Amino acid sequence: MDQSQINAQRAQPIAPRHHLIDGKHIPASDGATMEVLSPIDGQGLTTIARGTVRDMEAAIASARAAFEDRRWAGQPPAARKAVLRRWAELIDANALELAVLGVRDNGTEISMALKAEPGSAAGTIRYYAEALDKVYGEIAPTPGDILGLIHKEPVGVVGAIIPWNFPLMIGAWKLGPALAMGNSVVLKPAETASLSLLRMADLALEAGLPPGVLNVVTGEGAVVGEAMGLSMDVDVLVFTGSGGTGRRLLEYAGRSNLKRVYLELGGKSPNIVFADAPDLDEAAKVAAAGIFRNAGQVCVAGSRLLVEDAIHDDFVAAVVKAAEAMRVGDPLDVTTQIGAVNSEAQLHQNLGFVETALSEGGEVVTGGTRILDETGGYYMAPTIVTGVTPEATLAQKEVFGPVLSVTPFPTEDDAIRIANSTVHGLAGAVWTSNLSRAHRMVRAVRAGVIHVNTYGGADGTVPLGGVGQSGNGSDKSLHALDKYVDLKTAWIKL
């Protein structure tokens, strides 16, 4: 990674950005804009359109028209594949521009962003491009005088609401399978991370995606997100974000057209370390990276560290050492390992969780403070809190910041009980050399993804989905296609 190339991209001015509706860049209907502040230094980068209900309705109407005239859904699978493959190539070709633009907007360290954002997005789009002409219908086992056919058809208009932590990666998780199956999409990025998604959408048009098939509306969730949720013309709504917003979207579906709603709502993922872990030093380093990369702003972050009593003190000391060795700083510096918190509001929320943990008997053994104030940006020291009981706020509520809670456990049964003591169920991990124990823990811990002797790294070949209040449905893998198709039966008398 060349620092000079990053610096050159960083120096580029960013023009004000408008919505993308029906293939055109359109300002908000009332002309309103929102200032984009960079978490790197707190300074303004540019403006984006502050969308209105009218804007969202126009985007949905554009998507509906594109679907009904079959300008995309009616293309042969090979033609759709060619466009999506070309889009992936353009994302790869513009990877540095996309990554730097995104980092300036949301604060992810560039060393992670290049791979996790344009790199992952291109790979995801390419994966679904290759998959789309391998999705078959079925022939039912009927009597000889009946032919039963089961068709898989696109659902129509998909609304997608994307978070600010990994907008390209998570955006591609929604866009790839939705477009591959022939749907039209309206995308609503996060207010604090819209720029890279807008640029990626432009590349889709350049790749040959017909106008209207992908529309992007920026603005406040309480306005344009609500309008999407309440629309009578959105068939499926997909969302990654907070539980509170997810609940509102379910309510909007009930108040409108009963659209299907698929939610990924984050978690409070347990990272469980037994004394017989194959390499405790490696486990400590991975535990630190698993919560502190991207300043803890990762849905599957291992934010609860559960450690067997026999190794608790030594292991916590090793994690503290690993955390304190990680460099927090300018996310566009290639040597930085932990970037900025996305916004000042998020930073204050993180610090509030630390104060609550202290009031509930926890002990901060490292971090716990805002740092690098002189930059004007939003930075927090990696924070580890010990003595956290299973029922404590820090063990129950998702922080979405660089804050790790540590809880000891005496037995395997206790580890399972503590791991399952929250309403969440997105991810988790177990570290052990005992193969039988590993399989027992995979079965017993309620979560969509369980890592064994590692944390993170699950690629697009496997699904990501939550249980409990971490959501429903799956992103990634061939299973994600199921969200974007309807089954239609043809019952034919011969």
BAFITOR-119222 format. One record per residue (C-alpha): residue in one letter; x, z negated, y. Coordinates in steps of 0.5 Angstrom, whole numbers, plus 2048, in hexadecimal, padded with zeros to 3 digits. Example, Ala and Ser with C-alpha at 12.3 -4.5 7.8 and 13.67 -1.06 7.14 Angstrom:
2
A8197F07F7S81B7F27FE
***
This chain:
494
M800800800D803802807Q8027FD80CS804803811Q7FE80780FI7F980180FN7FC7FF816A7FA807818Q7F3806815R7F2800819A7F4803820Q7EE80881FP7E8807824I7E2806821A7DC80A824P7D5807824R7D180881EH7CA80A81DH7C580A817L7C6810812I7BF813811D7BD81980EG7C481B80FK7C581A816H7C881481AI7C281181EP7C280B823A7BD806822S7B7808825D7B780382BG7BE80482CA7C07FD82AT7C77FC827M7CB7F6824E7D27F4826V7D77F4820L7DC7EF820S7E27EF81CP7E37E8818I7EB7EA818D7EB7E8820G7E47E7822Q7E47ED826G7DF7F3827L7E07F9823T7DB7FD825T7D37FD824I7CE7FF81FA7C7801820R7C27FB820G7BC7FE81CT7B57FD81DV7AF7FD818R7AE80481AD7B5806818M7B4803811E7AE807811A7B180E813A7B680D80EI7B180B808A7AD81180AS7B381580AA7B5813803R7AE814800A7AE81B803A7B581C7FFF7B281A7F9E7AB81D7F9D7AE8247FAR7B38237F5R7B98257F9W7BD8207F5A7B981E7EFG7B88257EDQ7BF8277EDP7C28287E6P7C68227E3A7CC8267E4A7CB8287EBR7CA8207EDK7D081F7E9A7D48247EDV7D28217F3L7D38197F1R7DA81B7EFR7DC81F7F5W7D98187F9A7DE8147F5E7E48197F6L7E28187FEI7E28117FDD7E98117FAA7EC8167FFN7EA811805A7EB80A801L7F0808806E7EB80980CL7E5806809A7E9800806V7EC7FF80DL7E5800811G7E27FB80CV7E77F680DR7E77F6815D7DF7F5814N7DF7EF80EG7E67EC80ET7E87EE806E7EF7EE805I7F27F5805S7F57F47FEM7EF7F27FBA7EA7F77FFL7EE7FE7FDK7EC7FC7F6A7E67F97F6E7E37FD7FCP7E48047FCG7E88047F5S7E28017F2A7DD8057F5A7E080B7F3G7E08097ECT7D98077ECI7D680D7EFR7DB8117EAY7D880D7E4Y7D180E7E5A7D28167E7E7D58167E0A7D08127DDL7CA8167E0D7C981C7DBK7CA8177D5V7C48147D6Y7BF8167D1G7B78157D0E7B48137C9I7B08167C4A7AB8117C1P7AA8107B9T7A38127B9P79F8157B4G7A081C7B2D79A81F7B6I79D81B7BDL7A381D7C1G7A58167C5L7AA8187CBI7AD8127CFH7AF8157D6K7B48117DBE7B28137E2P7B58117E9V7B080C7ECG7B080F7F3V7B380B7F9V7B88067F8G7B98017FEA7C07FD7FDI7C27F7801I7CA7F6801P7CE7F0803W7D47EF807N7D97ED802F7DA7F37FEP7D67F9802L7D97FF7FEM7DA7FC7F7I7D37F97F7G7D07FF7FBA7D28037F5W7CF7FF7F0K7C98007F3L7CA8087F5G7CD80A7EFP7C88097EAA7C280A7EFL7C58117F1A7C78137EAM7C08127E8G7BD8177EDN7BA8127F2S7BA8127FAV7BD80B7FDV7BD807803L7C3803805K7C37FD809P7CA7FA80AA7CB7F380CE7CC7F2814T7D37F0813A7D57F580FS7D27FC810L7D8800812S7DB80280CL7D4804808L7D280880ER7D980C80DM7D880D806A7D180F807D7D481580BL7D8817805A7D2817801L7CF81D806E7D6820806A7D68207FEG7CF8247FEL7CA81F7FDP7C4822801P7C281E807G7BC819806V7BF8177FFL7C3811802N7C180E809V7C480880CV7C1803811T7C57FE814G7C27F8818E7C07F1817G7BD7EF810A7B77EB813V7B57F2816V7B77F8812G7B87F480CE7B17F180CA7AE7F880EM7B27FB807G7AF7F5803L7A87F6806S7A87FE805M7A2801801D7A7807800V7AD8037FDD7AC8037F5V7B27FF7F3L7B67FA7F7V7BD7F87F6F7C17F27F9T7C77EE7F9G7C77E87FDS7C47E17FEG7BF7DE7FAG7BB7DC800T7BB7E4802G7B97E67FBR7B37E17FBR7B17E5801L7B27EB7FEL7AD7E97F8E7A87E77FDY7A87EE801A7A77F17FAG7A17ED7F9R79E7EE7FFS79F7F67FFN7A07FB7F9L7A27F67F4K7A97FA7F4R7AE7F87EFV7B37F37F2Y7BA7F27EEL7BE7EC7F1E7C57EA7F0L7C57E47F4G7CC7E17F3G7CE7DB7EFK7D27D47EES7D67D67E9P7DA7D17E4N7E17D27E3I7E27CE7DDV7E97CC7DAF7EB7C87D4A7F17C57D2D7F37CA7CDA7F37D07D2P7F87D57D0D7FC7D57D6L7FA7CF7DBD7FF7D27E1E7FB7D97E0A7F47D67E0A7F67D27E7K7F87D87EAV7F27DC7E8A7EE7D67EAA7F07D67F1A7F07DE7F1G7E97DE7EEI7E67D97F4F7EB7DB7FAR7EC7E37FAN7E77E67FFA7E77DF802G7E27DD7FDQ7DD7E27FFV7DC7E57F8C7D57E47F4V7D97E27EDA7DE7DE7F1G7E07D87ECS7DE7D37F1R7DD7CD7ECL7E37CB7E8L7E17C77E2V7E87C37DFE7E87BF7D9D7EA7B87DAA7F17B87D7I7F47BE7DBH7F07BC7E2D7F57BA7E6D7FB7BE7E4F7F67C47E4V7F37C37EBA7FA7C27EEA7FC7C97EBV7F67CC7EEV7F87C97F5K7FF7CB7F4A7FC7D27F3A7F77D27F9E7FC7D07FEA8017D57FCM7FC7DB7FER7FD7DE804V7F77DD809G7F77E280FD7F67E9812P7F27ED80DL7F57F380FD7FC7F180DV7FE7F3806T8017EC805T7FB7E8806Q7F77E5800I7F17E2803G7EE7E6809A7E97E380EV7E27E080DN7DD7E580FS7DA7E2815E7DA7DC81AA7D47DA817Q7D67DA810L7DC7D6812H7D87D1815Q7D47D180EN7DA7D080AL7DD7CA80EG7D67C780EF7D67C7806V7DD7C3806E7DA7BE80BT7D47BD806A7D97BC800L7DD7B7804S7D77B3805E7D57B37FEG7DB7B07FBG7DF7B77FAE7E77B77FCV7EA7BD800V7F17BE7FCT7F37C4800G7F07C8806G7E97C6809T7EA7C9810R7EA7CF814I7F17D2815L7F47D881AD7F07D681FE7F47D9824T7F37E0821G7EB7E0823G7EA7E181CY7E67DE817Y7EB7DA812M7EA7D480DA7EF7D1809P7EE7D1802T7EB7CB800I7EA7C77FAV7E67C17F9T7E67BC7F3G7E27B77F1V7DC7BB7F1T7D67B97EDP7D27BE7EAE7CC7BC7EEA7D07BC7F5T7CE7C27FAL7D57C57F9A7D37C67F1Q7CC7C87F2K7CC7CD7F9E7D07D37F9V7D57D37FFF7D77DA7FFG7DE7D8802P7E57D5800V7E27CF7FDL7E47CC7F6S7E07C67F3V7E47C37EDT7E07BF7E8P7E37BB7E2F7E07BB7DBP7E17B87D5T7DE7BC7CFE7DC7C37CED7D57C17CED7D67BE7D5A7D97C47D7I7D37C87D5R7CE7C37D8I7D27C37DFA7D37CB7DFN7CB7CC7DES7C97C77E3T7C87CB7E9V7C27D07EAH7C77D67EAG7CA7DA7E4L7CE7E07E6A7D57DF7E3G7DA7DA7E0A7E07D97DCV7E37D57D7W7EA7D47D5T7EC7D27CES7F07D47C8N7EB7D27C3L7E77D97C1S7E17D57BFR7E07D17C5A7E17D77C9H7DB7DA7C6R7D77D47C6M7D87D37CEV7D67DB7CFR7D07D97CBA7CE7D37CEV7D07D47D6R7CA7D77D9A7CD7DD7DDG7CD7E57DEV7D57E57DDI7D97E07D9H7E17E17D9V7E57DF7D4N7EC7DD7D6T7EC7E17DCY7E77E17E3G7E57E87E6G7E77EF7E4A7E17F17E0D7E07F87E1G7DA7FD7E2T7D97FE7DBV7D67F77DAP7D07F57DEL7D07F07E3G7C97EC7E4G7C77E57E5V7C27E07E1G7BE7DA7E4Q7BE7DB7ECS7C47DF7ECG7BF7E57EBN7BD7EA7E6G7BF7F17E4S7C67F47E4D7CB7F87E8K7D17FC7E5S7D17FF7DEL7CC8047DBH7C77FE7DBA7C67FF7E2L7C38057E1D7BC8027DFK7BB7FF7E6Y7BA8067E8V7B680A7E3D7AF80A7E1L7AD80B7DAK7A78107D9T7A48117D2A7A18187D0W79D8187CAI79B81F7C7K7968207C2L7998267BE
***
